[in-house]
Amino acid sequence: MSSTSTINTSTTTTLVVGATGATGKWVVKMLLDQGNHVKVIARSKDRMLSVLQELDSDDTKKTSTDHLTVTEASLLDLSDEEIQEQVKDCDAVVSCLGHTVDFKGLWGHPRKLVTEAVQRLTTAIAKSDNKKAKFLLMGSDGVSNPNGQDDPRTRGERTVLFLLRHLIPPHADNEAAAAYLHSSLGTSGGVEWCVVRPTDLINGPPTGDYTLYDKPPGGLFGAGVALRSNVAHAMVALITNPEKWAQYKFQMPSLYDNTKKAEETK
Ligand SMILES: NC(=O)c1ccc[n+]([C@@H]2O[C@H](COP(=O)([O-])OP(=O)(O)OC[C@H]3O[C@@H](n4cnc5c(N)ncnc54)[C@H](OP(=O)(O)O)[C@@H]3O)[C@@H](O)[C@H]2O)c1
């Protein structure tokens, strides 16, 4: 691994949090494979390296970690100054954080993991010398767009979402994170952001065969699937393709694979 001090201006530098997760690892791999610089804040550096290695075994192209910098820490334990230091040379900051699916992860602390991370990372971007960094959040199509453009939910879906909001803290956390981006950061300037909202997630290598919709095209249940690796593919395209970013900044596109038959392999 090298420090980010030798950055080639034709590449991007991205800070990824939630990088050891089932989606975040693909974001890291795809950015590195395209020759970009990636900074990661992860609770375990060994875990970061091992999840990347696991992907190598299924892939002909071995990912080089020469341009990967890992800071071993729990994001919310870092000081504001330390987070500013992390974002100051970045073109993009990505959060693929998610609550671990066990009792402690769902009902323990931090209950507002995603919201606090979003608040602190975007504040750090705003306060750092570098205000150009775009902010990307992985969300869920169970979270409505606060701008009201999504189609109305059925009564049954509204009941389920009400129960999720009040019984499962991670859902309320994801809603609060989206609300913060809309209401506190706004949609007219300052830090630019995008929330990618996949439908039901599955695992497997990327197909690139997916669509970003302005709003969820189907209902909450069984309307489709999204490969986590395709979610990563879309996020990397948003980071590296200025036209895509211009199209989706300040938006909450919903991501569906174009086939429901994506094979679950990993
Ligand atoms: N559309 C849907 O239906 C749907 C379904 C599931 C998830 N999602 C969204 O997708 C996001 C990510 O999903 P995923 O499946 O890729 O997640 P995942 O595999 O569970 O990964 C979660 C990541 O968050 C990190 N993390 C968890 N708790 C943390 C803490 N307290 N402090 C610091 N880091 C922490 C984990 O790090 P460690 O490796 O250190 O644990 C890991 O890197 C979630 O936020 C969720 O909103 C949407």
PDBQT file of the ligand as one rigid body, heavy atoms in Angstrom, charges set to zero:
ROOT
HETATM    1  N1  LIG A 301     -32.432  -2.331  -0.773  1.00  0.00    +0.000 N 
HETATM    2  C1  LIG A 301     -32.416  -3.071   0.279  1.00  0.00    +0.000 C 
HETATM    3  O1  LIG A 301     -33.336  -3.787   0.481  1.00  0.00    +0.000 OA
HETATM    4  C2  LIG A 301     -31.259  -3.069   1.187  1.00  0.00    +0.000 A 
HETATM    5  C3  LIG A 301     -30.991  -4.250   1.840  1.00  0.00    +0.000 A 
HETATM    6  C4  LIG A 301     -29.896  -4.259   2.659  1.00  0.00    +0.000 A 
HETATM    7  C5  LIG A 301     -29.120  -3.128   2.824  1.00  0.00    +0.000 A 
HETATM    8  N2  LIG A 301     -29.425  -1.983   2.174  1.00  0.00    +0.000 N 
HETATM    9  C6  LIG A 301     -28.621  -0.800   2.361  1.00  0.00    +0.000 C 
HETATM   10  O2  LIG A 301     -27.337  -1.055   1.878  1.00  0.00    +0.000 OA
HETATM   11  C7  LIG A 301     -26.359  -0.643   2.809  1.00  0.00    +0.000 C 
HETATM   12  C8  LIG A 301     -25.158  -1.586   2.791  1.00  0.00    +0.000 C 
HETATM   13  O3  LIG A 301     -25.557  -2.932   2.600  1.00  0.00    +0.000 OA
HETATM   14  P1  LIG A 301     -24.489  -4.139   2.543  1.00  0.00    +0.000 P 
HETATM   15  O4  LIG A 301     -25.283  -5.387   2.475  1.00  0.00    +0.000 OA
HETATM   16  O5  LIG A 301     -23.435  -3.876   1.537  1.00  0.00    +0.000 OA
HETATM   17  O6  LIG A 301     -23.839  -3.981   3.999  1.00  0.00    +0.000 OA
HETATM   18  P2  LIG A 301     -22.925  -4.987   4.857  1.00  0.00    +0.000 P 
HETATM   19  O7  LIG A 301     -22.361  -6.085   4.027  1.00  0.00    +0.000 OA
HETATM   20  O8  LIG A 301     -23.694  -5.370   6.079  1.00  0.00    +0.000 OA
HETATM   21  O9  LIG A 301     -21.706  -4.028   5.281  1.00  0.00    +0.000 OA
HETATM   22  C9  LIG A 301     -21.859  -3.119   6.304  1.00  0.00    +0.000 C 
HETATM   23  C10 LIG A 301     -20.596  -2.284   6.427  1.00  0.00    +0.000 C 
HETATM   24  O10 LIG A 301     -20.800  -1.347   7.508  1.00  0.00    +0.000 OA
HETATM   25  C11 LIG A 301     -19.732  -1.492   8.452  1.00  0.00    +0.000 C 
HETATM   26  N3  LIG A 301     -20.227  -1.246   9.807  1.00  0.00    +0.000 N 
HETATM   27  C12 LIG A 301     -21.269  -1.847  10.416  1.00  0.00    +0.000 A 
HETATM   28  N4  LIG A 301     -21.420  -1.343  11.659  1.00  0.00    +0.000 NA
HETATM   29  C13 LIG A 301     -20.443  -0.418  11.825  1.00  0.00    +0.000 A 
HETATM   30  C14 LIG A 301     -20.068   0.447  12.904  1.00  0.00    +0.000 A 
HETATM   31  N5  LIG A 301     -20.746   0.460  14.055  1.00  0.00    +0.000 N 
HETATM   32  N6  LIG A 301     -19.023   1.281  12.730  1.00  0.00    +0.000 NA
HETATM   33  C15 LIG A 301     -18.322   1.283  11.555  1.00  0.00    +0.000 A 
HETATM   34  N7  LIG A 301     -18.620   0.486  10.508  1.00  0.00    +0.000 NA
HETATM   35  C16 LIG A 301     -19.667  -0.356  10.644  1.00  0.00    +0.000 A 
HETATM   36  C17 LIG A 301     -19.243  -2.919   8.307  1.00  0.00    +0.000 C 
HETATM   37  O11 LIG A 301     -17.919  -2.957   8.777  1.00  0.00    +0.000 OA
HETATM   38  P3  LIG A 301     -17.274  -4.266   9.505  1.00  0.00    +0.000 P 
HETATM   39  O12 LIG A 301     -16.759  -5.139   8.386  1.00  0.00    +0.000 OA
HETATM   40  O13 LIG A 301     -16.194  -3.690  10.338  1.00  0.00    +0.000 OA
HETATM   41  O14 LIG A 301     -18.387  -4.911  10.306  1.00  0.00    +0.000 OA
HETATM   42  C18 LIG A 301     -19.351  -3.102   6.787  1.00  0.00    +0.000 C 
HETATM   43  O15 LIG A 301     -18.233  -2.530   6.146  1.00  0.00    +0.000 OA
HETATM   44  C19 LIG A 301     -27.123  -0.549   4.119  1.00  0.00    +0.000 C 
HETATM   45  O16 LIG A 301     -26.896   0.717   4.691  1.00  0.00    +0.000 OA
HETATM   46  C20 LIG A 301     -28.573  -0.556   3.791  1.00  0.00    +0.000 C 
HETATM   47  O17 LIG A 301     -29.148   0.688   3.951  1.00  0.00    +0.000 OA
HETATM   48  C21 LIG A 301     -30.474  -1.950   1.355  1.00  0.00    +0.000 A 
ENDROOT
TORSDOF 0
